[in-house]
Amino acid sequence: MASTASHRRVRIRSEGDVRTVRTAQRIANLPPYLFAEIDRKKARKVAQGIDVISLGIGDPDIPTPQRIVDAMATAIRNPSNHQYPSYVGAPRYRAACAQWMRSRFGVELDSATEVLALIGSKEGIAHLFTAFVDPGDYTLVPGCGYPVYHTGGIMVGGLTHWMPMTEENAFLADFESTPSDVLARTKMMFLSYPNNPTSAIATVEYFDKAIAFAQEHDILLVHDNAYSEIGFDGYVPPSILERPGARDVAIELFSCSKSYNMTGWRVAFAAGNRDAIDALGTVKSNIDSGVFSAVQDAAIEAMLGPQDAVRDLCAIYQRRRDLVLHALSTIGIEAVTPKATIYVWAKVPSGFTSTSFAEKVLEEANVIVAAGSAYGPSGEGFIRISLTTPDDRLEEAVRRIETTL
Ligand SMILES: Cc1ncc(COP(=O)(O)O)c(C=O)c1O
């Protein structure tokens, strides 16, 4: 992931003179945000009247279920929701999160101390760095993963150690190979299963090893469970908090974004180790003023109302997964059958890198796929295809890709 490598200059005007202010070094250190680049390329094509099919970003195309929209419509008319929300989340929201964790995973939580409302899990991930990482501290980051695990560290002067993920180790991030000098300066380790972008799933043995490793090396283990509800072929993703000892060293992030098609609503929560929850809450109370209370009410409905929309959603993604896998195999592109998430992780044909193949597909087929390498070094050699596009467009996209081969 290349750095933009230079400072930006922000123009200011002072009594007729144009002067500039240099942005902070941390901005210069950031790689370009993956989807901002993709959006720019897409916008250029669309402006030329070209029909671009985007299989890049994982943003569900299906609307939020009506019962959740209705709950929001009621909540927004309630004047008590118009004031500043609670920093940590309304007691009713945190209680609902705890109730959902109990019914979904059998995990008992104290909603007052072990649950924290987040403005989307991205916000929680970014602020965990402010809470835990000093300049020069390491974070163990999956060899390919959600970009903020890496950029969040850059923002605070932290360092990333990429944990290798390979096909041979079933894309389970290899924390055990971390050098001891890095471990001595490590504060946090991120894991995320079901995984974005590889769609890999974790075994309970793997979770247990990760918990023991975090305990042994005094590391906060953060399990990002953004795809907790999207499983196929009968697979139901677990919570790491189900595992013994997890609460001693781990917090887990859950989000309404993918589970309930609520990416635009910005609502999620962190659960687990109470000291870590408290530290993250302290940071947040100095930066944001909480999740809009009406959105919290809608999220309560999402979690505690009937879950049939989740089952329907899984069936839709499973059907799209099969359609894409079938189409890819007919054009000779290999992909593992994912048991979860909204992505197909496919190998690029020989002779290409992730980026050169993604660029070729965009230029020649007007289809956007995400280059695996944009998610970290272990992603090289792969592309990620998002299933958040209607079936006919998915089929059309694979047909177009075929014409480039
Ligand atoms: C693994 C992972 N974590 C976190 C997020 C951010 O989700 P949210 O919408 O809750 O901020 C995403 C979004 O794609 C993701 O894939």
The ligand as an SDF file (V2000), in Angstrom:
LIG
                    3D

 16 16  0  0  0  0  0  0  0  0999 V2000
  -14.3300   -6.1680    8.3320 C   0  0  0  0  0  0  0  0  0  0  0  0
  -15.0520   -4.8650    8.3940 C   0  0  0  0  0  0  0  0  0  0  0  0
  -15.0370   -4.1680    9.5250 N   0  0  0  0  0  0  0  0  0  0  0  0
  -15.6720   -3.0060    9.6400 C   0  0  0  0  0  0  0  0  0  0  0  0
  -16.3540   -2.4620    8.5770 C   0  0  0  0  0  0  0  0  0  0  0  0
  -17.0380   -1.1460    8.7580 C   0  0  0  0  0  0  0  0  0  0  0  0
  -18.3740   -1.3270    8.9880 O   0  0  0  0  0  0  0  0  0  0  0  0
  -19.3140   -0.1930    9.5940 P   0  0  0  0  0  0  0  0  0  0  0  0
  -20.2830    0.1350    8.5310 O   0  0  0  0  0  0  0  0  0  0  0  0
  -19.9350   -0.8100   10.8100 O   0  0  0  0  0  0  0  0  0  0  0  0
  -18.4380    0.9660    9.9530 O   0  0  0  0  0  0  0  0  0  0  0  0
  -16.4020   -3.1500    7.3600 C   0  0  0  0  0  0  0  0  0  0  0  0
  -17.0980   -2.5680    6.2140 C   0  0  0  0  0  0  0  0  0  0  0  0
  -17.0200   -3.0180    5.0970 O   0  0  0  0  0  0  0  0  0  0  0  0
  -15.7180   -4.3780    7.2740 C   0  0  0  0  0  0  0  0  0  0  0  0
  -15.6920   -5.0820    6.1430 O   0  0  0  0  0  0  0  0  0  0  0  0
  1  2  1  0
  2  3  1  0
  2 15  2  0
  3  4  2  0
  4  5  1  0
  5  6  1  0
  5 12  2  0
  6  7  1  0
  7  8  1  0
  8  9  2  0
  8 10  1  0
  8 11  1  0
 12 13  1  0
 12 15  1  0
 13 14  2  0
 15 16  1  0
M  END
$$$$
